[in-house]
Amino acid sequence: MAKVGLKDIDVKGRRVLVRVDFNVPIEQGIENLPKYDFRLRAVLPTLEYLLAQNARLVLCSHLGRPKGKIVEGLRMAPVGQRLEALLKRKVTCIPEVVGPKAQAAANALKPGDVLLLENLRFNAGEEANDPEFAKALAVLGEVYVSDAFSVAHRAHASTAGVPQYLPSAAGSLMQKEIEMLGGALAAPTRPLAALLGGAKVSDKIKVLENLLNKVDTLFIGGGMAVTFLRARGYSTGRSAVEEAQIEFARGILAEAKRCGIATNLPSEVVVAPEFKADAVPVSTVAADKIPADAYVMDIGPRTAEAFAAGLQKCGTVIWNGPMGVFEFPAFAKGTERVARALAASKARTVVGGGSTAEAVEALGLSDKMAHVSTGGGASLEFLEGRELPGIAALPDVK
């Protein structure tokens, strides 16, 4: 899946349209952007390379879900201000995406200038992958660079449409995502482990199916472990169980056993009488002794230690999903323990995006992992073995 990269195309002094993903949680407040600028920092290598080539940058991104309408609270200007601080150079923000004013602003750029367009999703043509909108975007650049892996699973105008009209390449982040996620699947250092968590089995069905014939060992925590515990015949209290997925979970366990794949489920769990941050009392119980009136909130400390020990023996770990309700501090200990174990191990750990990336980032451990993906849904679909439209649209290395 080798794609044409930055060094394969001529960008010197040229106007480069760069699709980035600056979809930060702006609802947390503009003043908090420095806490949530992971995606901005992730594309700095691409932007800095292009600027070193005296390129003239036209950046485009979406922010939130405005559904084709202008939403004042979802304008890109505050994000542009944060980017300006990170790049240490002026970033010009305009209130247009396409049209005469956007074209005039792009044409006026000098080498080393940076222009940030308005929210792509203010125009309904973006999510509809409208060819006319894609063409209108394309005229703003002479070359197109895609560095927004996190939306590569979306066939939108800025991801799948624009490459039809401009010489195109993958940015540094896009290439790294493809290489790290793809390499973990195609050429892992053995043993290869999948550490899966998060709320739902249904979110990970295709991932489990795709990974099962590739991994040597499987670790399952988080809310999805509850459905697997039910599949083993255990009572799971008041926790949400995906009844429709119990047979699927039972089949995964049986197939793993048949293939000699070690499957690790929680032997004990942390429970509480309410699903909330300050629920009391909190207790640790055996996985087959969950009280009828309790919610499973995290893996237990002995399970966390067992998971940590097992993961540290692996050569490659693919991690997608926290081990508990990580957003509640009282129930973040399982996730923190396995994260610190992986950070200290020699395992090549590839972290899926979304809540897993947020957890690792919050713990300050991102730089201890081989790779932390910027894409939640995109990384999941990649691990499922699907073709992502935003990657397929980019030219292959010949």
C-alpha positions as CSV (number, residue, x, y, z in Angstrom):
1,M,0.0,0.0,0.0
2,A,3.0,2.3,-0.7
3,K,1.6,5.8,-1.6
4,V,3.3,8.7,-3.3
5,G,4.8,10.9,-0.6
6,L,6.0,14.4,-0.1
7,K,9.4,13.8,-1.5
8,D,8.0,12.2,-4.6
9,I,6.4,15.4,-5.9
10,D,7.6,18.9,-6.6
11,V,6.3,21.3,-4.0
12,K,9.0,24.0,-4.1
13,G,7.4,27.4,-4.2
14,R,4.1,25.9,-5.2
15,R,0.6,26.4,-3.8
16,V,-0.1,23.3,-1.8
17,L,-3.7,22.4,-0.7
18,V,-3.3,20.3,2.5
19,R,-6.1,18.4,4.0
20,V,-5.5,18.3,7.7
21,D,-7.7,17.2,10.6
22,F,-8.0,20.0,13.1
23,N,-11.3,18.6,14.5
24,V,-10.5,19.4,18.1
25,P,-13.0,19.4,21.0
26,I,-13.6,23.2,20.7
27,E,-16.7,22.8,22.9
28,Q,-14.2,22.5,25.8
29,G,-13.5,26.2,25.4
30,I,-11.0,28.1,23.2
31,E,-8.8,28.6,26.2
32,N,-8.3,24.9,26.6
33,L,-7.1,24.3,23.0
34,P,-3.5,23.8,24.2
35,K,-4.7,20.7,26.1
36,Y,-6.3,19.2,23.0
37,D,-3.9,20.1,20.2
38,F,-2.7,16.5,19.6
39,R,-4.0,16.5,16.0
40,L,-2.4,19.9,15.3
41,R,1.0,18.8,16.6
42,A,0.7,15.6,14.6
43,V,0.8,17.4,11.2
44,L,3.6,19.8,12.1
45,P,6.3,17.6,10.3
46,T,4.3,17.8,7.0
47,L,3.7,21.6,7.4
48,E,7.3,22.3,8.4
49,Y,8.7,20.2,5.4
50,L,6.5,22.1,3.0
51,L,7.4,25.4,4.5
52,A,11.1,24.5,4.2
53,Q,10.5,24.1,0.5
54,N,9.1,27.6,0.3
55,A,5.6,26.2,-0.5
56,R,2.5,28.4,-0.1
57,L,0.1,26.5,2.1
58,V,-3.7,26.4,1.9
59,L,-5.0,24.3,4.8
60,C,-8.5,22.9,4.9
61,S,-10.2,21.0,7.7
62,H,-13.6,20.3,9.2
63,L,-14.6,21.1,12.8
64,G,-17.6,19.4,14.5
65,R,-20.8,18.6,12.8
66,P,-22.4,21.7,11.4
67,K,-24.3,19.7,8.7
68,G,-23.7,22.0,5.8
69,K,-24.6,25.2,7.7
70,I,-22.6,28.0,9.2
71,V,-22.3,27.5,13.0
72,E,-20.6,30.4,14.7
73,G,-19.1,28.2,17.5
74,L,-17.4,26.0,14.9
75,R,-15.4,28.5,13.0
76,M,-11.7,27.6,12.3
77,A,-10.2,30.9,13.4
78,P,-9.5,29.9,17.0
79,V,-7.8,26.7,15.8
80,G,-5.7,28.8,13.4
81,Q,-4.5,30.9,16.3
82,R,-3.3,27.8,18.2
83,L,-1.6,26.6,15.0
84,E,0.1,30.0,14.7
85,A,1.6,29.5,18.2
86,L,2.8,25.9,17.3
87,L,4.2,26.9,13.9
88,K,5.7,30.1,15.2
89,R,4.6,32.0,12.1
90,K,1.5,33.9,10.9
91,V,-1.5,31.9,9.9
92,T,-4.2,33.8,8.0
93,C,-7.7,32.6,8.6
94,I,-10.5,33.5,6.2
95,P,-14.3,33.0,6.6
96,E,-14.7,31.4,3.2
97,V,-14.0,27.8,2.0
98,V,-14.3,28.2,-1.7
99,G,-15.2,31.0,-4.2
100,P,-13.7,34.2,-5.5
101,K,-12.5,35.5,-2.1
102,A,-10.9,32.2,-1.2
103,Q,-9.2,32.1,-4.6
104,A,-7.9,35.7,-4.2
105,A,-6.5,34.8,-0.8
106,A,-4.8,31.7,-2.1
107,N,-3.4,33.5,-5.2
108,A,-2.0,36.3,-2.9
109,L,0.1,33.8,-0.9
110,K,3.9,34.3,-0.9
111,P,6.4,31.5,-0.3
112,G,6.2,30.4,3.3
113,D,2.7,31.9,3.8
114,V,0.0,29.8,5.5
115,L,-3.7,30.2,4.8
116,L,-6.4,28.3,6.8
117,L,-9.8,28.0,5.1
118,E,-13.1,28.1,6.9
119,N,-14.8,24.9,8.2
120,L,-15.2,22.5,5.2
121,R,-18.5,21.2,6.6
122,F,-20.1,24.6,6.4
123,N,-20.6,23.5,2.8
124,A,-23.0,20.5,2.2
125,G,-20.9,19.6,-0.8
126,E,-18.1,18.4,1.5
127,E,-19.8,15.4,3.1
128,A,-21.8,14.7,-0.2
129,N,-18.5,14.4,-2.1
130,D,-19.9,16.8,-4.6
131,P,-17.6,17.0,-7.7
132,E,-18.3,20.8,-8.1
133,F,-17.2,21.5,-4.5
134,A,-14.2,19.3,-5.0
135,K,-13.2,21.2,-8.1
136,A,-13.7,24.5,-6.3
137,L,-11.3,23.3,-3.6
138,A,-8.8,22.0,-6.1
139,V,-8.4,25.4,-7.9
140,L,-7.0,26.8,-4.6
141,G,-3.9,24.6,-5.0
142,E,-1.4,23.4,-7.6
143,V,-0.6,20.2,-5.6
144,Y,-2.7,18.3,-3.0
145,V,-1.4,16.7,0.1
146,S,-3.5,14.5,2.3
147,D,-2.5,14.4,6.0
148,A,-5.8,13.7,7.6
149,F,-5.8,9.9,8.2
150,S,-8.6,10.3,10.8
151,V,-11.1,11.1,8.0
152,A,-9.6,8.8,5.4
153,H,-12.5,6.4,5.9
154,R,-14.9,9.1,4.7
155,A,-15.5,9.5,0.9
156,H,-15.8,13.3,1.2
157,A,-14.9,16.0,-1.4
158,S,-11.7,17.0,0.4
159,T,-10.5,13.4,1.0
160,A,-11.6,11.5,-2.1
161,G,-12.7,14.1,-4.6
162,V,-9.8,16.6,-4.8
163,P,-7.2,14.0,-5.7
164,Q,-9.1,13.5,-9.0
165,Y,-8.1,17.0,-10.0
166,L,-4.6,17.7,-8.7
167,P,-1.2,15.9,-8.4
168,S,-1.5,14.3,-5.0
169,A,0.6,12.8,-2.3
170,A,0.3,11.5,1.3
171,G,1.7,13.7,4.0
172,S,4.1,12.5,6.7
173,L,1.4,11.6,9.2
174,M,-0.7,9.7,6.6
175,Q,2.4,7.7,5.5
176,K,3.2,6.9,9.1
177,E,-0.3,5.8,9.9
178,I,-0.3,3.5,6.9
179,E,3.2,2.1,7.7
180,M,2.6,1.6,11.4
181,L,-0.9,0.1,11.3
182,G,-0.1,-1.9,8.2
183,G,3.2,-3.1,9.5
184,A,1.7,-4.2,12.8
185,L,-0.6,-6.5,10.8
186,A,1.6,-7.6,7.9
187,A,5.1,-7.9,9.5
188,P,4.8,-7.9,13.3
189,T,7.5,-8.8,15.7
190,R,6.1,-11.9,17.4
191,P,4.3,-12.6,19.7
192,L,1.6,-10.3,18.3
193,A,-1.1,-9.3,20.8
194,A,-4.4,-7.5,20.4
195,L,-5.5,-5.6,23.4
196,L,-9.2,-4.6,22.9
197,G,-11.5,-2.6,25.1
198,G,-14.1,0.1,24.9
199,A,-17.8,-0.1,25.3
200,K,-19.1,-2.4,22.6
201,V,-18.3,-5.7,21.0
202,S,-20.3,-4.6,17.9
203,D,-17.8,-1.8,17.3
204,K,-15.0,-4.4,17.1
205,I,-16.7,-7.3,15.3
206,K,-14.8,-6.9,12.0
207,V,-11.5,-6.1,13.9
208,L,-11.8,-9.3,15.9
209,E,-12.6,-11.3,12.7
210,N,-9.6,-9.8,10.9
211,L,-7.2,-10.1,13.7
212,L,-8.1,-13.6,14.9
213,N,-6.0,-15.4,12.3
214,K,-3.1,-13.0,12.8
215,V,-2.6,-12.6,16.6
216,D,-0.9,-15.0,19.0
217,T,-2.7,-13.7,22.1
218,L,-5.9,-11.7,22.8
219,F,-6.6,-9.5,25.7
220,I,-10.2,-8.2,26.2
221,G,-11.2,-5.6,28.8
222,G,-13.5,-2.6,29.0
223,G,-17.3,-2.8,28.5
224,M,-16.9,-5.3,25.7
225,A,-15.4,-7.8,28.2
226,V,-18.8,-7.9,29.9
227,T,-20.4,-9.5,26.8
228,F,-17.6,-12.0,26.7
229,L,-18.1,-12.8,30.4
230,R,-21.8,-13.4,29.7
231,A,-20.7,-15.7,26.8
232,R,-18.9,-17.8,29.4
233,G,-22.0,-18.1,31.4
234,Y,-21.3,-15.5,34.1
235,S,-23.8,-13.2,35.6
236,T,-22.9,-9.6,34.8
237,G,-25.0,-7.5,37.1
238,R,-26.6,-4.3,35.7
239,S,-23.9,-3.7,33.1
240,A,-25.0,-3.3,29.5
241,V,-24.7,-6.6,27.6
242,E,-25.0,-6.8,23.8
243,E,-27.4,-9.7,23.8
244,A,-27.2,-9.9,20.0
245,Q,-23.4,-10.4,20.2
246,I,-23.2,-13.1,22.8
247,E,-23.1,-15.9,20.2
248,F,-20.5,-14.0,18.3
249,A,-18.4,-13.7,21.4
250,R,-18.8,-17.4,22.2
251,G,-17.7,-18.2,18.6
252,I,-14.6,-16.0,19.0
253,L,-13.7,-17.8,22.2
254,A,-14.2,-21.2,20.6
255,E,-12.2,-20.3,17.4
256,A,-9.4,-18.8,19.4
257,K,-9.2,-22.0,21.4
258,R,-9.2,-24.1,18.3
259,C,-6.4,-22.0,16.8
260,G,-4.3,-22.1,19.9
261,I,-4.7,-18.4,20.6
262,A,-4.4,-17.5,24.2
263,T,-7.5,-15.5,25.2
264,N,-7.3,-13.3,28.3
265,L,-10.5,-12.1,30.0
266,P,-10.8,-10.3,33.3
267,S,-10.6,-12.7,36.3
268,E,-11.8,-9.9,38.5
269,V,-13.5,-6.6,38.0
270,V,-14.1,-3.3,39.8
271,V,-17.8,-2.7,40.4
272,A,-20.1,0.1,41.7
273,P,-23.8,0.4,42.4
274,E,-24.2,3.4,39.9
275,F,-22.6,4.3,36.6
276,K,-21.2,7.6,37.6
277,A,-17.8,9.2,38.6
278,D,-18.5,9.4,42.3
279,A,-20.3,6.1,42.7
280,V,-19.8,4.4,46.1
281,P,-19.1,1.9,47.5
282,V,-16.5,0.7,44.9
283,S,-15.4,-2.9,45.3
284,T,-13.4,-5.6,43.5
285,V,-15.0,-8.9,42.9
286,A,-14.3,-12.1,41.0
287,A,-15.5,-12.1,37.4
288,D,-17.9,-15.0,38.2
289,K,-19.2,-13.3,41.4
290,I,-20.5,-9.9,40.0
291,P,-23.4,-8.7,42.2
292,A,-26.8,-8.5,40.5
293,D,-27.1,-4.8,41.4
294,A,-23.6,-3.7,40.3
295,Y,-22.1,-2.1,37.2
296,V,-18.7,-3.3,35.9
297,M,-16.5,-0.2,35.8
298,D,-12.9,-1.4,35.3
299,I,-10.7,-4.5,35.2
300,G,-9.5,-5.4,38.7
301,P,-6.0,-4.8,39.9
302,R,-4.9,-8.5,39.7
303,T,-6.2,-8.6,36.1
304,A,-4.4,-5.4,35.3
305,E,-1.2,-6.9,36.6
306,A,-1.8,-10.1,34.7
307,F,-2.5,-8.2,31.5
308,A,0.6,-6.0,32.0
309,A,2.8,-9.1,32.6
310,G,1.5,-10.8,29.5
311,L,1.7,-7.7,27.3
312,Q,5.3,-7.1,28.3
313,K,6.3,-10.5,26.8
314,C,4.9,-9.5,23.4
315,G,6.9,-8.2,20.5
316,T,4.0,-6.2,19.0
317,V,0.8,-5.0,20.6
318,I,-2.2,-3.5,18.8
319,W,-4.3,-1.6,21.4
320,N,-7.8,-0.3,20.7
321,G,-10.1,0.6,23.6
322,P,-9.6,1.5,27.3
323,M,-9.9,-1.1,30.0
324,G,-12.6,0.7,32.0
325,V,-14.6,3.9,32.2
326,F,-11.4,5.9,31.9
327,E,-13.1,9.3,31.9
328,F,-14.0,8.6,35.5
329,P,-10.7,8.9,37.5
330,A,-11.8,6.2,40.0
331,F,-12.1,3.7,37.2
332,A,-9.0,4.6,35.2
333,K,-6.6,2.4,37.1
334,G,-6.8,-0.6,34.8
335,T,-6.2,1.5,31.7
336,E,-3.3,3.3,33.4
337,R,-1.6,0.1,34.5
338,V,-1.6,-1.5,31.1
339,A,-0.6,1.8,29.5
340,R,2.4,2.2,31.8
341,A,3.4,-1.4,31.3
342,L,3.4,-1.0,27.5
343,A,5.3,2.3,27.8
344,A,8.0,0.5,29.8
345,S,8.2,-2.6,27.7
346,K,10.1,-3.4,24.5
347,A,6.9,-4.2,22.7
348,R,6.2,-2.2,19.5
349,T,2.8,-0.8,20.6
350,V,0.5,0.7,18.1
351,V,-2.4,2.6,19.7
352,G,-5.7,3.0,17.9
353,G,-7.2,6.5,17.9
354,G,-10.2,7.8,19.7
355,S,-10.5,7.3,23.4
356,T,-7.4,5.1,23.6
357,A,-5.3,7.8,22.1
358,E,-6.9,10.3,24.5
359,A,-6.1,8.1,27.5
360,V,-2.4,7.6,26.5
361,E,-2.1,11.4,25.8
362,A,-3.7,12.2,29.2
363,L,-1.1,10.0,30.9
364,G,1.7,11.6,29.1
365,L,2.8,8.4,27.5
366,S,2.4,9.1,23.8
367,D,6.1,9.3,23.1
368,K,6.7,6.0,24.8
369,M,4.5,4.1,22.2
370,A,5.7,3.2,18.7
371,H,2.7,5.0,17.3
372,V,-0.5,6.7,18.5
373,S,-3.0,6.9,15.7
374,T,-4.9,10.1,15.2
375,G,-7.9,8.2,13.7
376,G,-10.6,6.5,15.8
377,G,-13.0,5.2,13.2
378,A,-10.3,5.2,10.5
379,S,-7.9,3.1,12.5
380,L,-10.7,0.7,13.3
381,E,-11.7,0.3,9.7
382,F,-8.0,-0.1,8.7
383,L,-7.6,-2.9,11.3
384,E,-10.8,-4.5,9.9
385,G,-8.9,-4.8,6.6
386,R,-11.2,-2.3,4.7
387,E,-10.1,-0.1,1.9
388,L,-10.3,3.5,3.1
389,P,-11.5,6.0,0.4
390,G,-9.1,8.7,1.4
391,I,-6.1,6.4,1.0
392,A,-7.4,4.7,-2.1
393,A,-7.7,8.1,-3.8
394,L,-4.0,8.8,-3.5
395,P,-1.6,7.5,-6.2
396,D,0.4,4.4,-5.6
397,V,4.2,4.4,-5.9
398,K,5.0,3.0,-9.3
